[in-house]
Structures are given as C-alpha cells and as structure tokens.
Amino acid sequence: MKILVLIDGSKWSHMGALHAISIGKKKGAEVVLLSVLDKREARTMAFNYCTQSDKCEIIGTYEQNIWQDMHRSIEAELENIREYCSQEGCVCTIKIREGARREEIVAEIRENDYSLVVMGAFGQSGTSHPGSCLGEIAGEITTPLFIVR
C-alpha cells in the first residue's frame, strides 16, 4: 500500500501529512510526499519584484534566485516531514516534480499505484473555499482522495 501526500507548504497539507503518517503506520503503508514546483511562479515573483524595484535589467537573475529558494524551501520542508515520518516508524519517500501543478499531480497518480491520495482542502492562501487544485484533480483521478480541513 502506498499513500501519496500533496505538500504545498500550507498548514492544511501538513495536517494531511500527519493523517497520512498515522494511516501509514497502522496499515504498514509507504508514505510518498509530493510537491510540485511551477517555474511560472518564480517568473511572476521576479517580474513583480523588478517592476517594484525598477531593476528589470537583471530579471533573469531574480528569477533564478527565486527558483533556487523555492527548491531549497520545499526540500527542507519535505525533509522535516520525512524525518518525523521515520521517527514514527513509517517508510517515507520524497518526490519533487516540476511543471504545471494539476498536470504533474495527475501524472504522478496515474504513473504509480497509490491506494490513497491525501491533500489539504485549502492551499497556501487559506481561503474559506476549497483550493482550486482540489477541484482540478478530483475529477481526473480514480484513486480515493482524502481531503483534510
């Protein structure tokens, strides 16, 4: 049995990871932590910074630095969760995919034999309605989806 947990940096995805680890521990399942990084987000942040700072001649450098920071940040977050998972006696692996979030998540689910997908109901914005990613992937997968709120 393998459980896929979608990690986006939100408290909701962290809560989902805790639930998945608990299930994994009880069922002897492997927990796979997945985060998807979209380079378009780094490009948007770099563009916003350059327009506010009036230093658009080095936008490529900003974009590359932001992209590297995004990687470092999510790698550290995933490693912290993996370490907790190991302390709980659960097998845990980390995956980072790059690209459009919906497409990469759906591809990961279709390419692997997951018994359960766990995700937070809300993303990093924490709005009061379910996140757009939830709506985008729910109709495209047949694997059971456990949504944490």
C-alpha positions as CSV (number, residue, x, y, z in Angstrom):
1,M,0.0,0.0,0.0
2,K,1.2,3.5,-0.9
3,I,-0.2,6.8,0.2
4,L,0.5,10.0,-1.7
5,V,0.5,13.2,0.2
6,L,0.4,16.5,-1.6
7,I,2.6,19.1,0.1
8,D,2.3,22.8,-0.8
9,G,3.6,24.5,2.3
10,S,0.3,25.2,3.8
11,K,-0.8,24.1,7.3
12,W,-3.5,22.1,5.6
13,S,-1.0,20.0,3.7
14,H,1.0,19.5,6.9
15,M,-2.2,18.3,8.7
16,G,-2.7,15.9,5.7
17,A,0.8,14.6,6.2
18,L,0.1,13.8,9.8
19,H,-3.1,11.9,9.0
20,A,-1.3,10.0,6.2
21,I,1.6,9.1,8.5
22,S,-0.9,7.8,11.1
23,I,-2.7,5.7,8.5
24,G,0.6,4.5,7.0
25,K,1.8,3.5,10.5
26,K,-1.3,1.5,11.2
27,K,-1.5,-0.1,7.7
28,G,2.2,-0.6,7.1
29,A,2.0,1.6,4.1
30,E,4.7,3.7,2.4
31,V,4.0,7.4,2.5
32,V,5.1,9.4,-0.5
33,L,5.4,13.2,0.0
34,L,4.9,15.1,-3.3
35,S,5.5,18.7,-4.0
36,V,5.1,20.3,-7.4
37,L,7.1,23.4,-8.2
38,D,6.0,25.6,-11.1
39,K,8.6,27.8,-12.7
40,R,5.9,30.3,-13.7
41,E,5.5,31.2,-10.0
42,A,9.2,32.2,-9.9
43,R,8.9,34.2,-13.1
44,T,5.8,36.0,-11.7
45,M,7.6,36.8,-8.4
46,A,10.7,38.1,-10.3
47,F,8.5,40.2,-12.6
48,N,6.7,41.7,-9.6
49,Y,10.0,42.4,-7.8
50,C,11.6,44.1,-10.9
51,T,8.6,46.3,-11.5
52,Q,8.6,47.5,-7.9
53,S,12.3,47.9,-7.6
54,D,12.9,49.4,-11.1
55,K,15.8,46.8,-11.7
56,C,14.3,44.9,-14.6
57,E,17.7,44.5,-16.4
58,I,18.5,41.6,-14.1
59,I,15.1,39.9,-14.0
60,G,16.7,36.6,-15.1
61,T,18.9,36.6,-12.1
62,Y,16.0,37.3,-9.8
63,E,14.0,34.5,-11.4
64,Q,16.9,32.0,-11.0
65,N,17.4,33.0,-7.3
66,I,13.7,32.7,-6.5
67,W,13.6,29.3,-8.2
68,Q,16.5,28.1,-6.2
69,D,14.9,29.5,-3.0
70,M,11.7,27.7,-3.8
71,H,13.6,24.4,-4.2
72,R,15.6,24.8,-1.0
73,S,12.5,25.8,0.9
74,I,10.3,22.8,-0.2
75,E,13.2,20.4,0.1
76,A,13.7,21.4,3.7
77,E,10.0,21.2,4.5
78,L,9.7,17.7,2.9
79,E,12.8,16.5,4.7
80,N,11.4,17.7,8.1
81,I,8.2,15.8,7.4
82,R,10.1,12.7,6.2
83,E,12.2,12.8,9.4
84,Y,9.0,12.9,11.5
85,C,7.6,10.0,9.5
86,S,10.7,7.9,10.1
87,Q,10.6,8.7,13.8
88,E,7.0,7.3,13.8
89,G,8.3,4.1,12.2
90,C,6.8,4.7,8.8
91,V,8.5,4.3,5.5
92,C,8.5,7.7,3.7
93,T,9.9,8.9,0.4
94,I,10.1,12.4,-1.2
95,K,9.3,13.4,-4.7
96,I,9.5,16.9,-6.3
97,R,8.1,17.4,-9.7
98,E,8.4,20.5,-11.9
99,G,5.7,21.8,-14.1
100,A,2.0,22.8,-14.0
101,R,0.6,21.6,-10.7
102,R,-2.5,19.9,-11.9
103,E,-0.8,18.1,-14.7
104,E,2.1,16.9,-12.6
105,I,-0.1,15.7,-9.8
106,V,-2.4,13.8,-12.1
107,A,0.6,12.3,-13.9
108,E,2.2,11.2,-10.7
109,I,-1.1,9.5,-9.6
110,R,-1.6,7.8,-12.9
111,E,2.1,6.6,-13.2
112,N,2.1,5.0,-9.8
113,D,-0.1,2.5,-7.8
114,Y,-1.3,4.7,-5.0
115,S,-4.0,3.4,-2.6
116,L,-4.9,6.8,-1.3
117,V,-4.2,10.5,-2.1
118,V,-4.2,12.9,0.8
119,M,-4.3,16.7,0.4
120,G,-5.3,19.8,2.3
121,A,-8.7,21.3,1.4
122,F,-7.1,24.7,1.2
123,G,-3.8,25.9,-0.3
124,Q,-1.3,28.4,1.0
125,S,-3.8,31.3,0.6
126,G,-6.0,29.6,3.3
127,T,-9.2,31.0,1.7
128,S,-12.6,29.8,3.1
129,H,-13.4,27.8,0.0
130,P,-11.6,24.6,-1.2
131,G,-8.5,25.2,-3.2
132,S,-8.5,25.3,-7.0
133,C,-6.1,22.3,-7.2
134,L,-8.6,20.1,-5.4
135,G,-11.3,20.9,-7.9
136,E,-8.9,20.4,-10.8
137,I,-7.6,17.0,-9.9
138,A,-10.6,15.4,-8.1
139,G,-12.5,14.7,-11.4
140,E,-9.4,13.4,-13.1
141,I,-8.4,10.6,-10.8
142,T,-10.0,7.3,-9.7
143,T,-7.7,6.8,-6.6
144,P,-9.6,7.6,-3.3
145,L,-8.9,11.2,-2.2
146,F,-8.7,12.1,1.5
147,I,-9.2,15.8,2.0
148,V,-8.1,17.4,5.2
149,R,-9.9,20.5,6.6
